[in-house]
Amino acid sequence: NAGVTQTPKFQVLKTGQSMTLQCAQDMNHEYMSWYRQDPGMGLRLIHYSVGAGITDQGEVPNGYNVSRSTTEDFPLRLLSAAPSQTSVYFCASTRPGAYEQYFGPGTRLTVT
Amino acid sequence: AQRVTQPEKLLSVFKGAPVELKCNYSYSGSPELFWYVQYSRQRLQLLLRHISRESIKGFTADLNKGETSFHLKKPFAQEEDSAMYYCALSRTGNTGKLIFGQGTTLQVKP
């Protein structure tokens, strides 16, 4: 099992550009989440999903879009990148009722 | 408001010294508490959770509901314990959403 995979590993964007961060898991987990990690602020939840076709907002959803068409994939879209979105993005997955979340390796995004 | 607070950004100790990483929380309800660890160049991974009451890599954490704390302790630090540690909570039974603290970097010096 590859677990949770994320692409790309690194990305540099200019202000106003859009892009999609990819996340996939091969563990048949229903729950998937996106977090951003910023120094001094820990990880904050952006969006999450409890199954295909079901998504909801987390703590910091503005400027991000998600959709979940399959159990395996949960892409995160930046609609119009801003310097404030410079961060490390982590995707995670888990099963309902399970106690452990499995994290991907992260995507380091810089917006200039 | 639901919040997790880790008051120390950096904790630096010598090898063999005791370690205590502090975590306080505020939550209306009955949360589940966790400690996650991120070693250099590795993924964030679960270290332990309060329900299991187990010791992992020599670390233990006790949930104190009166003080709303979940401090992580180890009696004798090792160099390989150097990492970023995050305290996190979720609503009982729903671990799809975690609320994280700010994180504490533990540096164990030889």
Chai-1 contact restraints between the chains, C-beta under 6 A:
chainA,res_idxA,chainB,res_idxB,connection_type,confidence,min_distance_angstrom,max_distance_angstrom,comment,restraint_id
A,Y31,B,G96,contact,1.0,0.0,6.0,A-B,restraint_1
A,G40,B,Q102,contact,1.0,0.0,6.0,A-B,restraint_2
A,G42,B,F100,contact,1.0,0.0,6.0,A-B,restraint_3
A,G42,B,G101,contact,1.0,0.0,6.0,A-B,restraint_4
A,G42,B,Q102,contact,1.0,0.0,6.0,A-B,restraint_5
A,G42,B,G103,contact,1.0,0.0,6.0,A-B,restraint_6
A,L43,B,F100,contact,1.0,0.0,6.0,A-B,restraint_7
A,L45,B,K97,contact,1.0,0.0,6.0,A-B,restraint_8
A,Y48,B,G96,contact,1.0,0.0,6.0,A-B,restraint_9
A,Y48,B,K97,contact,1.0,0.0,6.0,A-B,restraint_10
A,T94,B,T95,contact,1.0,0.0,6.0,A-B,restraint_11
A,Y99,B,R49,contact,1.0,0.0,6.0,A-B,restraint_12
A,Y99,B,T95,contact,1.0,0.0,6.0,A-B,restraint_13
A,E100,B,L46,contact,1.0,0.0,6.0,A-B,restraint_14
A,F103,B,R43,contact,1.0,0.0,6.0,A-B,restraint_15
A,F103,B,L44,contact,1.0,0.0,6.0,A-B,restraint_16
A,P105,B,R43,contact,1.0,0.0,6.0,A-B,restraint_17
